[in-house]
Structure formats: C-alpha cells, structure tokens
Amino acid sequence: MLPAMPKPRRVTPLAGWSVVVAFLLIGFALLATVWTTRSAVIDASDAVRRGQALAMEQTVRADLADLEGPPTKDDLERILVDHRDEGIRYLAMVEGDRGRSTVVFEAGTPVSNDVTEQPVRGRRLDELVDGRLRLQVRPFRRLRDGGRAWRVVIELEPVQAAALRDAVTLTLGIGALAAASLLGVAIVLVRREARRNAMEREREHERRLASLGEMSAVLAHEIKNPLASLKGNAQLLASMLPAGEKSKSKAERVVDEAVRLETLTNDLLQFVRTGSIRRETVDPAVVVRDAAASIKGEVTVDTTRAPRTWSLDASRMREVIINLVDNAVAAGEPVEVVVSTAAGKLVIEVADRGPGIPEEDREKIFEPFFTGKTQGTGLGLAVVRRTIELHGGRVEVLENSGGGARFRTEIPS
C-alpha cells in the first residue's frame, strides 16, 4: 500500500514582520520628533540669547547709575566679577565720537580689537566668532568735558542659550542613539525572520522530498518485478512471431514501452538513493572526461585548470556529469565542459548553445518531475542537485555568454 502524501504545511509569516515595521516607524518618529524639538529649541535659544543681552544691559546700566561719576577701571572690574556667572566677560568705557574713539578703561579680555567702532543705532548686538555677544550702549551719560561723549561696550557669553542648545543636542544624540538601536533591532529581526523563513522552506522541501522518495521507492519496488516479467514475455513473444506481421510490431511496441517503464523505475530508485556518499581522493579531470565520453554528441572537455586530486564520490559524480552533459547535448550542441577551481572549491561548468532557460524556471528545473522535454522523467537534475548537496556544494544555472545555458557546480574540498 502506498504511503499517504502529507499535506504541505503553509508557512505563515511571523507577526514579527509587523513588529519590524513598528520598530522602524517608532525609530523614525522618535528621530523626527527629536529633530523638530531641536529646531524649535534653537529658535527659542535665539530669543533667550537676546533676552539675556537685554537683561545684562539693564543690569550694567543700573550698576553704573549707582556711581557718583564716570566708571573707573576698578568699577568695571567689580561689575565684571559680580556678574561673571551671568555671562559677562568684558566691559569697556569708550570715549569719543565717530572715528576718534579710544578705550579709557576696560575689564576682561575682548574677543577682538574693534571695540571702539561706533554703533549704528543706540545699541548693536553682534554674534562673534567664538559665540560671544557684543552690546554697545550709547550715550549712557554725556560729559561736557570738551564736548566728548563716552559709551559702554559689553561682551557677554550667552550661557543660558548655550546650556539650552547643549541640552537639546544631548537629547538629539540620545534620540538618534535610540532610533539607531531600534533600527538595529529591526535589522536583526528582519534577518532572523528571513533566516527562519528560509529554514522553514528548506524543511518543507526536505519533507516533500522524503515523502516523494518514500512513495517513489514503493512504486519502483512494486512495479519492477511484474515489469521484468512483462518485458521478458513480450520479448519472447516478439522473437517467436514472424517478421513483417502486424502482431510482431505490436509485441515490439510492448517491449519498447516496458523498457521505458524500466528506465523510469531505475530513475526513481536512483532518485531515492539519498544515503551518505563515499568520498575518496580522485582525479576530477579523469572522472569528468570519462563521463562526458559516454555521451554521444559534440562535447569538448577543458581540464587545463583542473586540480590534480579532489575528495569526491567518483561514481555519484559520474552520474552528475552524465546527466548534465546529456541535457546539454539535447538542448543544443556544441557542449563545453570546463573543470577548474575557485575560492578553494572544485568548479565544473557545462555550457550548451541551446535556447537557454528562462529565469523564472532556473530554480524549478531542479525540482523532481519538472521537465521541458516531451520524453523524460524530470528526475535527472533533481539527482544532480541532491548529489552535489551531499558533497556539501551547490549547483546553479546561469546564462551562457555565447547563448544557451551554463550549469555551474561548486564542491568544497
């Protein structure tokens, strides 16, 4: 009794894909939020900077108003010390009108030597290279000593705005790190999901092959004995009938069909023979040449770059070469077989000049019973792949540069 074929299990995508998308969206949303917040805070820091400048102006005005006369160097140094924590870094009393200004007294170090420039309006606020702000107050008070006027130059560091910018930059860095972490988690989940799906497909493929192999073995076993009897009796009958009679041609046709069924059962038994291989050190060039020589057709074998020895199951690899070369001859001659090495692997390529294989069928052709021929079982390339995989290698079909298809097998040492 034939074994029941199990129903293929449907591989349902893990809900992890939705988790991956969620992680990505959360990461991008977090990054966008932090960036938007940073832009808003930077705009706000400009207002904080100007507010600090105006507050310092009023503070310095108040301190100078408490003096009985024009400020001295000691007065400026005292004001500078009192308000250093609030950002003041330089104070100067500049005397004179436009083009004739000189620094009378100063406290601290200016960021540049142009403190005597006249303001365009009552005050001027500039952001200097090192981040300081310069505020010029004029005229704070006029002295009628020779008709000359004086003004106060204030340089301050916008500590509050700088602290605000530093805080938002730190927040942006943390947000970017969090977003990158989420993105990293998403990538890990994507790769894990892809690996899981690939493994599930491989397991499903192995289950199908195992069930198919079991069924094929039973079929071949059940058919082989009665088929041998049928073939023998049909051959005996055909030999007993006189030549030229219609009955003899019918008997010979039965023999031909019996031979075809015998070939099918042999192919099935070969396909289900998936046990361990017996590798030994052989000359791969000899194996390939002997196998290719058994196929009738225009076949050339190039072994100039072949290694002297390799670990192979010679009999199983001979079947592989025969299958590949036979298919190539059927597709279109001439056929070229090249044996070489690449990246520590034995490479055997079989190229034909046929119509080629459509890209959408390049994976299907290795499935059991898939064939584009009018005759054949569709098991040859399935046997090829199975044998190469048992050697730890891989086989693929590519487009031949001169037209046709090129089968490439790679077997590690």
C-alpha positions as CSV (number, residue, x, y, z in Angstrom):
1,M,0.0,0.0,0.0
2,L,1.3,3.4,-1.0
3,P,2.1,5.9,1.9
4,A,-0.2,8.9,2.0
5,M,1.4,12.1,0.9
6,P,1.3,14.6,3.8
7,K,-0.4,17.9,3.2
8,P,2.2,20.7,2.8
9,R,2.2,22.9,5.8
10,R,1.6,26.5,4.9
11,V,4.4,28.7,6.1
12,T,2.6,31.7,7.7
13,P,4.7,34.8,8.0
14,L,5.6,35.6,11.6
15,A,3.9,38.5,13.2
16,G,7.5,39.7,13.6
17,W,7.3,41.5,10.2
18,S,4.7,43.8,11.7
19,V,6.9,44.2,14.8
20,V,9.8,45.1,12.5
21,V,7.7,47.7,10.7
22,A,6.5,49.0,14.1
23,F,10.1,49.3,15.3
24,L,11.1,51.2,12.2
25,L,8.2,53.6,12.4
26,I,8.8,54.2,16.1
27,G,12.5,54.9,15.4
28,F,11.8,57.3,12.6
29,A,9.0,59.0,14.6
30,L,11.4,59.4,17.5
31,L,14.1,60.8,15.4
32,A,11.7,63.2,13.6
33,T,10.3,64.4,17.0
34,V,13.7,65.0,18.4
35,W,14.9,66.9,15.3
36,T,11.7,69.0,15.3
37,T,12.2,69.7,19.0
38,R,15.8,70.7,18.4
39,S,14.8,73.1,15.7
40,A,12.2,74.7,17.9
41,V,14.7,74.9,20.8
42,I,17.4,76.5,18.6
43,D,14.9,79.2,17.5
44,A,13.9,79.7,21.2
45,S,17.6,79.9,22.2
46,D,18.0,82.9,19.9
47,A,15.2,84.7,21.9
48,V,16.8,83.6,25.1
49,R,20.1,85.0,24.0
50,R,18.6,88.4,23.1
51,G,16.7,88.4,26.4
52,Q,19.9,87.7,28.3
53,A,21.6,90.5,26.4
54,L,18.9,93.0,27.2
55,A,18.8,91.9,30.9
56,M,22.6,92.4,31.1
57,E,22.3,95.8,29.6
58,Q,19.8,96.8,32.2
59,T,21.9,95.3,34.9
60,V,25.0,97.2,33.8
61,R,23.0,100.4,33.4
62,A,21.7,100.0,37.0
63,D,25.2,99.4,38.4
64,L,26.7,102.4,36.5
65,A,23.8,104.6,37.6
66,D,24.7,104.0,41.2
67,L,28.2,105.5,40.7
68,E,28.7,109.1,41.5
69,G,30.7,109.8,38.4
70,P,32.1,108.1,35.3
71,P,33.2,104.5,36.0
72,T,36.8,103.7,36.8
73,K,38.8,100.6,36.0
74,D,38.0,99.3,39.5
75,D,34.3,99.9,39.0
76,L,34.3,97.9,35.7
77,E,36.3,95.0,37.2
78,R,33.9,94.9,40.2
79,I,30.9,94.8,37.8
80,L,32.6,92.1,35.8
81,V,33.3,89.9,38.8
82,D,29.7,90.4,40.2
83,H,28.1,89.2,37.0
84,R,30.6,86.7,35.6
85,D,28.2,83.8,36.4
86,E,25.6,85.6,34.4
87,G,27.8,85.6,31.3
88,I,29.6,89.0,31.3
89,R,33.2,88.5,30.0
90,Y,34.3,92.0,29.0
91,L,33.4,95.6,29.9
92,A,35.0,98.8,28.4
93,M,34.4,102.5,28.7
94,V,35.0,104.0,25.2
95,E,35.4,107.8,24.9
96,G,35.0,109.9,21.8
97,D,32.8,110.3,18.7
98,R,32.8,108.5,15.4
99,G,36.3,107.9,14.1
100,R,38.1,109.3,17.2
101,S,37.1,106.7,19.9
102,T,39.6,105.3,22.4
103,V,39.2,102.8,25.2
104,V,39.5,104.6,28.5
105,F,39.1,101.7,30.9
106,E,38.4,98.0,30.4
107,A,38.0,94.8,32.4
108,G,38.4,91.3,31.0
109,T,39.7,90.4,27.5
110,P,37.7,91.3,24.3
111,V,37.3,88.8,21.5
112,S,38.6,91.3,19.0
113,N,40.2,94.7,18.9
114,D,37.4,96.6,17.2
115,V,35.6,97.6,20.4
116,T,36.0,101.3,19.5
117,E,33.7,101.0,16.4
118,Q,30.7,103.3,16.6
119,P,27.3,101.7,16.9
120,V,24.8,102.4,14.0
121,R,21.9,102.8,16.4
122,G,21.6,103.2,20.1
123,R,22.9,99.7,20.6
124,R,24.2,96.9,18.4
125,L,24.1,93.2,19.1
126,D,26.5,91.0,17.2
127,E,27.3,87.3,17.5
128,L,31.1,87.0,17.3
129,V,33.1,84.1,16.1
130,D,33.6,82.5,19.4
131,G,30.0,82.8,20.4
132,R,30.1,86.0,22.4
133,L,27.6,88.8,22.1
134,R,28.7,92.4,22.0
135,L,26.3,95.1,23.2
136,Q,27.1,98.8,22.9
137,V,25.2,101.3,25.0
138,R,25.5,104.9,23.8
139,P,25.2,107.5,25.1
140,F,24.8,106.3,28.7
141,R,25.8,109.7,30.0
142,R,27.4,112.6,28.4
143,L,30.2,114.6,30.0
144,R,30.7,118.2,28.8
145,D,34.4,118.0,29.1
146,G,35.5,119.2,25.7
147,G,32.2,118.1,24.2
148,R,33.4,114.5,24.1
149,A,31.0,111.6,24.8
150,W,31.5,108.1,26.1
151,R,29.7,104.8,25.8
152,V,29.9,101.3,27.4
153,V,30.8,98.2,25.5
154,I,29.6,94.9,27.0
155,E,30.7,91.5,25.8
156,L,28.8,88.5,27.2
157,E,28.7,84.8,26.7
158,P,25.1,83.5,26.2
159,V,25.3,80.9,28.9
160,Q,21.6,80.2,29.1
161,A,21.2,79.9,25.4
162,A,24.3,77.7,25.2
163,A,23.0,75.5,28.0
164,L,19.7,75.2,26.2
165,R,21.5,74.2,22.9
166,D,23.7,71.7,24.7
167,A,20.7,70.1,26.3
168,V,18.8,69.8,23.1
169,T,22.0,68.5,21.3
170,L,22.3,65.9,24.0
171,T,18.6,65.0,23.6
172,L,19.1,64.7,19.9
173,G,22.1,62.4,20.4
174,I,20.1,60.2,22.8
175,G,17.2,60.2,20.4
176,A,19.5,59.3,17.5
177,L,21.1,56.5,19.5
178,A,17.7,55.2,20.5
179,A,16.5,55.4,16.9
180,A,19.7,53.6,15.7
181,S,19.1,50.9,18.4
182,L,15.6,50.4,17.2
183,L,16.8,50.2,13.6
184,G,19.5,47.7,14.7
185,V,16.8,45.6,16.4
186,A,14.6,45.8,13.3
187,I,17.5,44.7,11.1
188,V,18.2,41.8,13.5
189,L,14.6,40.8,13.4
190,V,14.5,41.1,9.6
191,R,17.5,38.8,9.2
192,R,16.2,36.4,11.8
193,E,12.8,36.3,10.1
194,A,14.4,35.8,6.7
195,R,16.6,33.0,8.1
196,R,13.6,31.4,9.8
197,N,11.5,31.5,6.6
198,A,14.4,30.1,4.6
199,M,14.9,27.3,7.1
200,E,11.2,26.6,7.1
201,R,11.1,26.4,3.3
202,E,14.1,24.1,3.4
203,R,12.5,21.9,6.0
204,E,9.3,21.8,3.9
205,H,11.3,21.0,0.8
206,E,13.1,18.1,2.7
207,R,9.7,16.8,3.9
208,R,8.3,16.8,0.4
209,L,11.4,15.1,-0.9
210,A,11.3,12.5,1.8
211,S,7.6,11.7,1.2
212,L,8.2,11.7,-2.5
213,G,11.2,9.4,-2.2
214,E,9.3,7.0,0.1
215,M,6.4,6.9,-2.4
216,S,8.8,6.5,-5.3
217,A,10.7,3.7,-3.7
218,V,7.5,1.8,-3.0
219,L,6.2,2.4,-6.6
220,A,9.5,1.3,-8.1
221,H,9.6,-1.8,-6.0
222,E,6.1,-2.8,-6.7
223,I,6.4,-2.2,-10.4
224,K,9.9,-3.6,-11.1
225,N,9.2,-7.3,-10.6
226,P,6.0,-7.5,-12.7
227,L,7.6,-5.2,-15.2
228,A,10.5,-7.5,-15.6
229,S,8.2,-10.4,-16.2
230,L,6.1,-8.4,-18.7
231,K,9.2,-7.3,-20.6
232,G,10.6,-10.8,-20.7
233,N,7.5,-12.4,-22.0
234,A,6.9,-9.6,-24.6
235,Q,10.5,-10.1,-25.9
236,L,9.9,-13.8,-26.1
237,L,6.6,-13.3,-27.9
238,A,8.2,-10.8,-30.3
239,S,11.0,-13.2,-31.1
240,M,8.5,-16.1,-31.9
241,L,6.4,-14.1,-34.3
242,P,7.3,-14.0,-38.0
243,A,8.9,-10.8,-39.2
244,G,6.6,-8.4,-41.1
245,E,3.4,-9.4,-39.3
246,K,1.3,-6.8,-37.6
247,S,1.3,-8.8,-34.4
248,K,5.1,-8.7,-34.2
249,S,5.2,-4.9,-34.4
250,K,2.7,-4.7,-31.6
251,A,4.7,-7.0,-29.5
252,E,7.8,-5.0,-30.2
253,R,5.9,-1.9,-29.1
254,V,5.1,-3.5,-25.8
255,V,8.8,-4.3,-25.4
256,D,9.7,-0.6,-26.0
257,E,7.1,0.6,-23.5
258,A,8.3,-1.9,-21.0
259,V,11.9,-0.6,-21.5
260,R,10.6,2.9,-21.0
261,L,8.9,1.9,-17.8
262,E,12.0,0.1,-16.7
263,T,14.0,3.3,-17.2
264,L,11.5,5.2,-15.2
265,T,11.7,2.8,-12.2
266,N,15.5,2.9,-12.4
267,D,15.4,6.7,-12.3
268,L,13.1,6.6,-9.3
269,L,15.4,4.2,-7.5
270,Q,18.3,6.4,-8.3
271,F,16.5,9.5,-7.0
272,V,15.5,8.0,-3.7
273,R,19.1,6.8,-3.1
274,T,19.9,9.7,-0.8
275,G,22.1,7.9,1.6
276,S,25.6,9.0,2.6
277,I,28.2,9.3,-0.1
278,R,31.7,7.7,-0.1
279,R,34.3,10.3,-0.8
280,E,37.8,9.5,-1.7
281,T,40.8,11.2,-3.3
282,V,40.3,11.0,-7.1
283,D,41.4,12.9,-10.2
284,P,38.4,15.0,-11.1
285,A,39.6,15.5,-14.7
286,V,39.5,11.8,-15.3
287,V,36.0,11.5,-13.8
288,V,34.7,14.3,-15.9
289,R,36.4,13.1,-19.2
290,D,35.2,9.5,-18.8
291,A,31.6,10.6,-18.0
292,A,31.5,13.1,-20.9
293,A,32.9,10.5,-23.3
294,S,29.9,8.2,-22.7
295,I,27.5,10.8,-24.2
296,K,27.2,10.9,-28.0
297,G,27.5,14.4,-29.3
298,E,29.9,17.3,-29.9
299,V,31.4,17.7,-26.4
300,T,34.7,19.3,-25.6
301,V,36.3,19.0,-22.1
302,D,38.8,21.6,-20.8
303,T,40.7,20.3,-17.8
304,T,43.8,22.5,-18.1
305,R,42.9,24.3,-14.9
306,A,41.6,21.3,-13.0
307,P,43.2,20.3,-9.7
308,R,45.2,17.0,-9.7
309,T,43.1,15.5,-6.9
310,W,39.9,16.1,-5.1
311,S,37.7,14.4,-2.5
312,L,34.7,13.0,-4.4
313,D,32.3,10.1,-4.6
314,A,33.5,9.2,-8.1
315,S,30.5,7.0,-9.2
316,R,27.9,9.5,-8.0
317,M,29.8,12.4,-9.6
318,R,30.0,10.4,-12.9
319,E,26.1,10.3,-12.8
320,V,26.0,14.0,-12.3
321,I,28.3,14.8,-15.3
322,I,26.4,12.3,-17.5
323,N,23.0,14.0,-16.6
324,L,24.4,17.5,-17.2
325,V,26.1,16.7,-20.4
326,D,23.2,14.6,-21.8
327,N,20.8,17.5,-21.1
328,A,23.2,20.0,-22.7
329,V,23.5,17.9,-25.8
330,A,19.8,17.6,-26.0
331,A,19.5,21.4,-25.6
332,G,22.0,22.4,-28.3
333,E,25.5,21.5,-29.4
334,P,28.3,22.1,-29.2
335,V,28.7,21.5,-25.5
336,E,31.7,22.7,-23.5
337,V,32.7,21.3,-20.1
338,V,35.3,23.1,-18.0
339,V,36.9,21.9,-14.8
340,S,38.7,24.4,-12.6
341,T,39.0,25.7,-9.0
342,A,37.8,29.0,-7.4
343,A,37.9,30.1,-3.8
344,G,39.0,26.7,-2.6
345,K,36.2,24.9,-4.4
346,L,36.1,22.5,-7.4
347,V,34.1,24.1,-10.2
348,I,32.6,22.1,-13.0
349,E,30.7,24.1,-15.7
350,V,28.7,22.6,-18.5
351,A,27.6,25.0,-21.2
352,D,25.4,24.5,-24.2
353,R,24.3,26.5,-27.2
354,G,20.6,25.9,-26.9
355,P,17.7,28.3,-26.3
356,G,18.6,28.8,-22.7
357,I,16.5,28.5,-19.6
358,P,14.0,31.3,-18.6
359,E,15.0,33.0,-15.4
360,E,11.7,32.1,-13.7
361,D,12.4,28.3,-14.4
362,R,16.0,28.3,-13.2
363,E,15.1,27.1,-9.7
364,K,12.1,24.9,-10.8
365,I,14.2,22.7,-13.1
366,F,15.9,21.1,-10.1
367,E,12.5,20.0,-8.6
368,P,11.6,16.4,-9.1
369,F,9.4,15.6,-12.2
370,F,9.8,19.1,-13.7
371,T,10.9,18.7,-17.3
372,G,10.6,20.7,-20.5
373,K,11.2,17.6,-22.7
374,T,8.5,15.6,-24.4
375,Q,10.2,12.5,-23.0
376,G,11.9,12.0,-19.7
377,T,11.1,11.7,-16.0
378,G,12.3,15.1,-14.8
379,L,14.5,13.5,-12.2
380,G,17.9,14.0,-13.7
381,L,18.6,17.5,-12.4
382,A,16.9,16.6,-9.0
383,V,19.5,13.8,-8.7
384,V,22.3,16.3,-9.7
385,R,21.3,18.8,-7.0
386,R,20.9,16.1,-4.4
387,T,24.3,14.6,-5.1
388,I,26.1,18.0,-5.1
389,E,24.4,18.9,-1.8
390,L,25.6,15.6,-0.3
391,H,29.1,16.7,-1.2
392,G,28.4,20.0,0.6
393,G,28.3,22.0,-2.6
394,R,25.8,23.9,-4.7
395,V,24.6,23.9,-8.3
396,E,23.1,26.7,-10.3
397,V,22.1,27.5,-13.8
398,L,23.3,30.7,-15.5
399,E,23.1,32.4,-18.8
400,N,25.9,31.3,-21.2
401,S,27.8,34.3,-22.6
402,G,27.6,32.7,-26.1
403,G,24.0,31.9,-25.9
404,G,22.3,28.9,-24.2
405,A,22.6,27.8,-20.6
406,R,25.6,27.2,-18.3
407,F,25.3,24.8,-15.3
408,R,27.9,25.6,-12.6
409,T,28.6,23.2,-9.7
410,E,30.9,24.1,-6.8
411,I,32.2,21.4,-4.4
412,P,34.3,22.3,-1.4
413,S,37.3,20.1,-0.6
